[in-house]
Amino acid sequence: MSAGYSFRPRRWAFALAAAACAAGIALGNWQSRRADEKRALARPVAVEGEFVAQHTVFLDNKTRRGRHGFEVVTPLRLRGSDAHVLVNRGWLEGGKTRDALPEVATPGGNVRIEGLALERFPRLLTLEKAGGKVRQTIDIESYAAETGLRLEPRIIEQHSALPDGLARDWPPREGGAEKSEAYALQWYSLAGLAVVLFLVLSFKKSE
């Protein structure tokens, strides 16, 4: 008569599987919420206000069709408020040397900006010091502390036209929401794997 199998789980295995499953589900839920937040931020918006030209920053190492240039970022003081939002206004070709910054026209008075609201600028590993007109990226909180401006926790990628000579043929961005969704799937899969392994290892051959 052939021996059968019986379900004999061990307490330590159950505790380990339960902890791994709970952690996987919690982290998966967190990444799912992050995906929803990023999807909500990357949406069409329209704002009105005045550019604060003296705080314009040039983001370096931005190329278009093999040409070196900069993305021009200027704070916009929102109409009827003391709050500001950073506007990535577009691309401008650089000069013959990186030390010679190109001149950029900034419209005065009240302007209407239409574009996409994004969570942040790309995060880069850089050893550059804070400050200066030319930067690799901008951290919103640090820039607010540096300038004394009250900044909203978002940026606007400008798509509407203005007489400033900037190009707004934006390259495709990395899908932040899609990346968070992929992470969420990985964590949920790990939670499921913990349950499967617990069940498989808990069946013992009857003697």
N, C-alpha and C positions, 0 to 999 in steps of 0.2 A: 504494500500500500504506500503510495507516494506521500511525502510530507507536504503539508500546506504552509500557508503564511498567516501570521497573526500581526495585528497592529499593536506594537509595544513602544510607544514614544517615550523618550527620556526627558526628564524635566528640564535639564540644561539645554537640550536641543529645542524644546518647545519655547523656552525663554529667549533663546538666541534668534529663532525664526520669527517670533512675535515682534522682537525689537527691530529686526531688519525690515520686516514687512511694514511696521508702523513708520519707521524712518523713511522708507521708500515712498510710501503714500504721502507723507507730510511734505517731503521735498518735491514730489511730483505735483502736488497741489500748489506749492509755492511757485514753481516754474510756470504752471498754467496761469496763475494770477499775473505773473510778470509778463507773459505773452499778451494777456488781455490789456494790461496797462500800456505796453508798447504799441499795440494795435490802435488803442484809443488815442495815443499821442500823435502817431503818424497819420494825421488827418488834415484835410484842407482847412485853412483858417484865413481870416482877413482881419487886419488891425489897422488903426490909424494913429498917427503920432508924429513926432519930430525926431529926426536923427540927431544924435549927440556926436558930431563929427570929430571932436577932439579925442574921443576914446576909440577911434577906428583902429582895428588890428588887422595885420596881414598874415594869413596862414600860408606858410611856405611849402615848397615841394608839391605844388599842385600843377599838373601838366594837362594840356589839351592838345591832341594831335601832335605830340612830340615837342611841344613848345613849353618852356618853363614859365610859370606864373604864380599868382597868389589868389586865394579866395579872400574877399574883403568882408570883414565882419564889423558892424557898427551897432551900438545900442540904439534902440528906438524908445523914446519916452512916450508912453501911451497917453493918448488924448484924455484930458480931464483927470489925470492921475499922476502920482509921483513914482509909479512903478515903471520899470523898463523891461524890454525883452531884447535879447541879442538876435540880430538879423544877419544871416549869411547871405549877402547881397548878390554875389556872383563872382565870376573869374575875370582877372585882369592880367594881361601878359606882362612879364617882368622886363627889366631893362637889360642892357648889355652885361652888367655885373649885378650880383645879388646885393651889393651894398647900395646901389642906386634904386631907391623905391620909386615905383611909378606914381604919377599923380592920379588921384581918383576924384571924380566929381561927385559931390554929395548934395542932393537936392535939399533946399532949405524950406522952412515952413511945414505945414501939415501935409503928410503924404499917406496914401493908402497902400498897404503891403498885403499881397495875397501870396499864399504859398502853403508849405507843409509844416506843421508843428512836429518837431522831433525831440527826443528825450535829451540828447547830449551830442557833443562833438565826439569824433572817434577818440578812443583812449590810446595813447601811444606811450611807449617807454622812452622817456627823454630825460636828459640830465640838464636841460636848459634852466636858467634861473627865471623866476617870475619877473614880469615887466618887459617893456620894450614893445616896439611896433610890430616886429616880426616874430612869430611863434610857430610851433608845430601844431599845437592844439590849444584849447581853452577849457579850463575847468570853471564852471559857472560860479560856484561858491567862492573859489579863490579870486576870481576876477571881480566879483561883487565887493569882497573885502578890500581888494587893491584899489578900486575906483571909488568906493563909497556909494555906488549906485544900488538901488533896490531892484534886483533882477528876478524875473519870473524863472521857475525851474524848468525851462524849455528853451529851445531855439526855434527860429523860423527860417526855413530855407525858402528864399524869395523866388517866386515864379512869375510875378507880374512885372510888366515893363516899366522902366523909369529912364529918363534921359541922363544916364550916368556912364554909358559906354561899357558896361559890364556884360559878360556873357553868362547866360543862365541855362546852358545845355548841360544839366547836371548828370554826372555819371551814375550808373546804378549803385544803390547803397546796399550794404549787407542787411539781410532780413533779420532784424533783432527779434521779432515775434516768432519767426520760424525757428530760430535757434533755441529759444526758450521752450517751444513746443517739443523740439527734438530731445532736449534735456529732460522734460517732463516724461516723455515716453520711456526714456532710459531708466528713470527712477521707478516708474510703475512696473516696468519689466523686471527690475531687480526685486521689487516686492513680490511679484508673482513667482519668481525663481526661488525665493526663500521659502515660500509655501510648498512648492513642488518638491524641493530638496528635502524638506522636513517630512513630507508624507512618504517619499520614496525610502528614506533612511529609517523611517519608523516601522516599516514592515520587516519582521524577522521570520526566518524559516522555522517552522515548528519542528520540534524534535520528536 
